[in-house]
Amino acid sequence: MTGVKVIGAGLAGSEAAWQLAQRGIPVELTEMKPVKLTPAHHSADFAELVCSNSLRGDRLENAVGLLKEELRILGSLILECADATRVEAGGCLAVDRQGFSAMVTEKIRSHPNITVTCKEVTEIPEGPVIIATGPLTSDALSQAIGSYFGEDYLHFFDAAAPLVTAESVDMDQAWWQSRYDRGNADYVNCAMNREEYEAFIRELVRAEEAPVHGFEDRNVFEGCMPVEVMARRGMETLRYGPLKPVGLTDPRTGREPYAVVQLRQDNAQGSIFNLVGFQTHLKFGEQKRVFSMIPALRNAEFVRYGVMHQNTFLQSPKLLDRFYADRRNPMVAFAGQMTGVEGYVESTASGFLAAVAMAAKVKGTEIPDFPKTTAIGALGRYISDGTVTDFQPMNINFSIIAPLEQRIRKKAEKNLAIANRSLEIIRAMAESGV
């Protein structure tokens, strides 16, 4: 049987190698450790957790909890090892970091269908191959990926504004309108009166910033000014910038509001909104605290906080299909954070789906269809959705999973219903031998 090469033994690569091997496919897994280490690596073991030992929430009312349960049911190596090395962390799944990586490494190395090679890969090999080298991809391989895809293969971002779920915006405090009524009322407008605005500015200017990564020169911020930096230039600065109220009429008063925060639709389904002009490098907790002072966002659910740093990831909606494969050559696939999924569990899910799809291609069988009603399927569709206008890395969240047909008002009950619907599908797929 044709073998598959897997490049990179992080969470995505380890999961991909395991799923292929479990389906009887010979795997050559290549990892550059310990031959070459990055500053973030401290161990020669696979699936090294470099920034946290937590795989986040474990309740089904939490989208990442659902994603983990889907992976458990489907026989994920990463979830098996995580559950076996679990440490107490309240409602989160946290692991003994060293024990977890050691267990993944032992299982990978002892699998009869997996051959491990330790070297740096500097060229993209012919398929079938899954490349899962993550955000720490070596310079040589990064250049090779560039040559493979062409100039537009990487998406760079220095600043990204926070995202909130549409359903969490208090529309009693907001309204749809475009400035001067131009266009099709494309913005949700969140008004503040003078007292609310000035209290917001006072907290914004003294909120705690996160460390700035990737910038040697802070003057680069002039090109994408953080909202908190603008606020420090004077109490009225934001009212003449992203919070300007001109051309807008608050339907509650019939007058122009004192200040307005505008939200713009961020996905095709209209389930996620972007805070326009709110590039920021505040700490995540501070973003939640301060931005929730905006009356319409008092109970906002943040699905992504604002970030301000240099990062690289594939321009996936243009390049990859929903199985993480090259649209031009389906025998070359990618997995992990380089595809635009964010987080350990999401990386694992991408490796799982890329491998399941590649196994079907190698065997000449039909690729299992993970629908958008599942978390695994929703992630694959998110990274390949050509209608997304400003593609940014994303954690799994219920806003990208297909909504229920019936309306459930209470958020926890609605999320649990979505999770139960998904798990019913996943269990049926597992029983059918996916």
N, C-alpha and C positions, 0 to 999 in steps of 0.2 A: 504494500500500500504506500502511496505517496506520503512522504513525511512533510511536516510543517516546521518552519523556523520561527522561533519566538525570540525577539531581541529585547532584553531587559527583564530583570527578575524582581521588579517591585511588586506591588499588590496586583496591578492589572496583568503584568506579564506572568507572574506565578499562577494566578487564576486561569489565565488563558492556556498555559502549558498543561495544567492539571486537567482541565476540561477536555482538551484534545486527547491527552493520554488516556483518560478514562473511557474515551470512545474508540480506543484501539489504534489511534493514529500515532506513529513515531514522531517524537518531538526533539528538535535540537534547540535547547535553550541556551542562549548566549548572554552572559552578564559580564560587565567590565570589572566589577569588584572581584577579588581584591587587587587585581592588576593595576587598576586606576580608581582612585577614590575622589569624590568631590568634598568640599569643606563641610557639607551637611551629613556626610556618611561617617559612621564610627564603627561599623561592624561589617564583616564579610558575609553575614547571613542575608538571605533573601527577605523580601517584603519588610524592609526596615522602616519603622515608623519614625520619621525624622523631626516632626514638630509637635506631636501629641500622642498620648497613648489611648485616647478616647475615640471610639467609633460612633460617638454621639447617641442620641436618644434611642430607646428600645421599645417604646410604646407604639402600638399600631395607629394611634391618633396622630403620630408624628410621621411625616413622609419618609424620613430615613429609617425609622423603625419598620415601616412597611417594606422598604427596599431590602433591609437585612432579612426579614422573614421570607421574602420571595427567594433570596439567595440560599437561605437555609434549606428550604423545601427542595430546591433544585440541586443540592449537593455541592455547595460552594466550599472549596478548600479553605479560603480565607475565613469564612464564618465558622467553619468547624474548628479551626485552630484558635480563633478568637474566643469562642465559647469555652474551649478547653483551658484557656489561660486567663480567664476572666478574673478581674479584681473588683472589689466593692467600689461602686461609684454612683450610688443612688439609682436613678432611673436611666443611667447611661450604660453603654457597653464599653468598658475600659479593660485593657489587658496588661499583663506583665509584658512589657515591651521586649525584653530579651528572650523570654520564654516563648512568646508568640513567634518571633522571627526564627528562632531555632527550630520550632516545630514545623513551620512552613518549609524551611530548608531541608530538614530531615525527610519529610514526606516527598518533596520534589526529587531529591537526590536518590531516594530508594525506589522510585517508581520505575518499573522495568521498561516503560515506553519513553522515558525521558533521558536524554543524554545532555549533560551540562558542560558547557565550554566557557572558560573564563578568559575573555579578551575584549578589547575595544573594537566595536564594529564601526567602520568609517565609510561604508558604502551600503546602499540599500540592496539587499540580495534579491534575486529573482524569486517570485512567489512559488508556492504559497508561503507567505510570511506575515507575521503580526509584529508590528513595531510598537513597543510599549516602554519607551525610555524616559517618559515623563518630563517634568520641568527642568530636570538636571541633565538633559541630553548633552552629550559632549559637543564641542565646537565642530569637530570633524563630521560627525553624523548630522548635526544640524545643517551644515553646509550641503551635505549630500541630499538631505530632504529638500532643501531649497532648489538644488539642481533638478531633482526629480519632478517637483511640482511647478517650478518656475517662480517668477518674481513675487507673485501674490500668495505664496503658500503660507506665510505667517501673518497673523494679525497682531499688531502691537497696540498696547493701550497704556497710556500714562495716567488716565483718570476715568473713573466710572462712578456715576451717581447711584444712590440707593434705589432699590426696587421695592414696591409694596404691592400686596394683593389688592385687586380692585374691590373685592367684597368687604375689605376691612376699612375702606374710606367712608367716612360719615357723610353721605350725600345730603343730609339735612344742613350741613355746614359748607357744602360745595355745589358747584353747578358746571354744566358743560357750556363752553363758549370759546370761540377763537377771538383774538384781539380785533377790535373794530368789526366783529362779526364776519371776518373774511374766512372763506373756506367752509368747512362743514362742522363747526363746533368741535374741533379736534382735541381740545384740552379740557381737563377737569380743573377748575379754579378753586383754590382753597384760600379764603379771605382771612385777613387779620385786621382787627381795629388797632388804633394807635397804642393802647395799653398792652395788648397782646404782642404786637410787633416789637415794641421796645423791650419787653421782658424776654422775648425770644433772642433779640440781639445781645442783650446783657449776658445770657447764658451761653450763647454761641461763641462769643469772644473769649470766654474763660474756660471753655470746655477743653478737656485733655486730648492732646494729639497723639496719634500713633507714630512710631518711628517711621521715617521716610526711607524706603529701600529703593536702590537702583538709581538714585540721582546723585551725581557728584556736585551739581550746582543747583541750589534751591531756586535760583532765578528762572529755571525752566518753568516754574509755576506761573510766570507771567503769561505763558501761552495757554494755560488751563487753570485759571485762578481758583484755589479752593474757596468755598463759600465762607469759611471762617476767617480767611485772610482778607477777603473783601470787607467783611463785617468790621474788622479792626481798623479800617481806613475811615470809619465814621458811621454814626448812627443811621444816616440817611443813604449810605452807599448802596445797599441792597435794594432800596426803593427806587433807585435809578438804574438798577441792573436787573438780575433775574427775578426780583420780586416787584417789579414796577406794575402798577395797577392801571395804567392808561389804556383806554380802549376797551375796558371791561366794566360791566354793570352787574352788581350784586342783586339778584332778583328778590332778595329778602328786603332790601332797602330802596331799590330803584336808583341807587347812586354808585358812583365809582368808589370801590373800597380803598382803605388806607394802604394796604399792601396785599399782594397775592402770590401764593406759591402755585405754580402750574404743574400738573401731572400730565404725562403723555403716554399713550398706549405703547406697550413695549413688546407685545407678542400678538400674533394673528388672532388669537382667541379673545383678546381684550381682557384677560384675567390678571395681567400684571401691568403696573404703571411705573414710570420713571419720574423721579423728582427733577424737573428741568432745571439745569444750571447748578445743581447741588453736588458738584465734584468736591470731594472732601478727603482729608486724611485724619479725621478724628477717630479715636478708638471706637470700636463697635458699640460698646455700652453707652458711650457718650452720644453717639448718633441716635440711638434709641431714645435716650433721655431728652435730648434737645429737640429733635425733629418731631417728637410726640407732643411738643408744646403748640404745634400748629393745630388749631381747633379741629379741622376735618381729619387730622391724623392722630388724634388722641389714642385711638385703639388700633392704629395701623399695624399690620403684620408685615415685617420686613423679610423678604425672601432673599435679598442680597444687600449687604451694607456697602456704602461707598468705599472705594479703594483708590489709592494714588501711588502707583509704583510701575516700574517697567516689568513687563511680562511678555512671554511669547506663547502662542498656541496656534494650532492649525485653523485656517479659515474654513472650518469644517462644513458649514452649510453649502459652500461652493464646491468642496472637494470630496466629502465623504457621504455615503449613503447611510440608511438607518441601522445598518449592521457594522458601521465603522470602517467600511471598505472603500477604497479608492473608486470613485464613480467610473473612471476610465479602465481600471484593471481590478476586478473584484478579488483577485488572488493576492493583492497587497492590502493589508488592513492595518489600522492603528488602534491603540487603546490607551486608556489612562488620561491623566490631566492634559496631555498635549492635544487631546481632541476637544477640550472645552468643558469636560465634566469637572466638578470641583469637589474634592473630599475623598477620603480613603474608601468609603463604601461605594461611592459613585464610580471611582476608578476600578474597583473590583467588578462592579456590574458591567462596565464597558469591556473589560477583559473577558468576562463570562460570555457576553453576547457575541463579541467578535470571534471567539473560539467556537461557539456553537454553530455560528453561521459558516465559518471556515471548514469545520468538520463536515457539514452537509455538502459544501462545494467539492471537497476532496472525494467524498463518497458518492457524489452524483445523486444525492437525494434532495428533497425539497427543504428549503431553509425554514425552520419553525418560525411562525409569525407571532411575535410578542406584540400584542395590540397596545394602543395608547391608554387603555384602561388598566394597564399594569405599570408599575414604576420602572421596571427594566425597559419596557417598550417606549414609555414616555421619554426617558432620557435619550434613547437612540433617535427618536424623532426630533427632540429638541436640537441636538447637535447637527442634524441634517436638514433642518427646516429653512428652506430658501426664502421664506417670507419674513424672517427675522432681520430687521434693518440694521441693528447694532449688536452684533453677536458678541456676547461676553460669557466667560465661564459661569456655570450655574450649579448650585447644589440641587438635589432632588427636592421638589416641593409639590404640594397638591395642586398648585395652579397650572402645572404643565401636564397633569394627568387628566384624562377625559372626565368631564363632570358627570354627576348623576343625572338621570332623566327626571327624577322627582326632586322637589325642593325640600331641604331639611334646614331649618333655621339655626339650630345650635351647631356651632363649629365642630366641637368634639364629636358629636353624633354623626355629622355629615362626613367627617374625615374617617371615622370608623366604618361607616357604610361603604365609602370608597375603598378602604383597605380590604374589607370582607369580600367585596365584589372582585377585587384583584386576586386575592388569595384563592378564591374558588377557581378562577381561570388558571392560575399557576399550578394548583394541585392537579387539575385535570391534565395539564401539559406534562407534569412530572409522571403521572400514571401512564401516559401514552409513550413515555420513553424519550422525552426531549433530551 
